[in-house]
Amino acid sequence: MGNDEITSTAILADQLQNMLISFQSEQSNLIQYTMAADRMSQFVAYLYQPYNPSILRLIKTIIDGAHKEGKWVGMCGEMAGEEQAIPLLIEWS
């Protein structure tokens, strides 16, 4: 399921887990959609903030919802490859 990149689906991750085998989280789109920030636009690209508290809370919500149902979460996107994200993701895993 790729709909976790839509903020409303990420918020409901705990309720959707019973319908899923696993949860794949595409962070780049989730961040863009949540922050209303087109990374390619010179006018709003500065709003693309992967470590904004609202983004971190959404990611944690997805992970907690999956773990509650004994499911794993895969993560892709720019943030998934950033070294500074590793401590957070390990802590939450």
C-alpha positions in Angstrom: 0.0 0.0 0.0 1.5 3.3 -1.0 -1.3 5.5 0.4 0.7 6.3 3.6 2.2 9.2 1.6 -1.2 10.8 2.0 -1.3 12.5 5.4 -4.8 11.4 6.2 -3.8 7.7 5.7 -0.7 8.1 7.8 -2.8 9.5 10.6 -5.1 6.4 10.4 -2.2 4.0 10.1 -3.2 2.2 13.4 -6.7 1.5 12.0 -5.6 0.4 8.6 -2.9 -2.1 9.7 -5.4 -5.0 10.0 -6.0 -4.8 6.2 -2.3 -4.9 5.3 0.5 -7.4 5.2 3.2 -4.7 5.5 3.4 -0.9 5.3 5.7 0.9 2.9 6.3 4.5 3.8 7.3 6.9 1.1 8.7 9.8 3.1 9.4 12.3 0.3 5.8 12.5 -0.8 4.5 12.4 2.7 6.6 15.4 3.6 5.7 17.3 0.4 2.0 16.7 0.9 2.0 17.5 4.6 4.1 20.6 4.4 2.5 21.9 1.1 6.0 22.1 -0.2 6.9 21.3 -3.8 10.6 20.4 -3.7 11.0 21.6 -7.3 9.5 25.0 -6.8 11.8 27.9 -5.9 8.9 29.5 -4.1 8.0 26.8 -1.6 10.9 24.3 -1.6 12.1 25.8 1.7 9.0 24.4 3.3 10.2 20.8 2.7 11.3 20.0 6.2 11.9 16.3 6.9 12.6 16.9 10.6 9.7 19.1 11.3 7.9 17.8 14.5 4.7 17.2 12.6 6.5 15.0 10.0 8.4 13.1 12.8 5.1 12.5 14.6 3.5 11.2 11.4 6.3 8.7 10.8 6.1 7.6 14.4 2.4 7.1 14.1 2.9 4.9 11.0 5.6 2.8 12.8 3.6 2.5 16.0 0.4 1.5 14.1 2.3 -1.2 12.2 4.1 -2.6 15.3 0.8 -2.7 17.2 -0.4 -5.3 14.7 2.9 -7.1 14.4 3.7 -5.7 11.0 6.9 -4.2 9.6 7.4 -0.8 8.0 9.5 -0.3 5.0 10.7 3.2 4.3 11.9 4.9 1.1 12.5 8.4 -0.1 15.3 10.9 0.6 14.9 10.7 4.4 15.4 7.0 4.4 19.0 7.5 3.1 20.0 10.3 5.5 22.5 9.4 8.1 21.0 11.8 10.7 17.7 10.0 10.5 19.2 6.6 11.4 19.2 7.1 15.3 15.5 8.1 15.2 14.5 5.2 13.0 16.4 2.7 15.0 14.9 4.0 18.2 11.4 3.6 16.8 12.0 0.2 15.1 
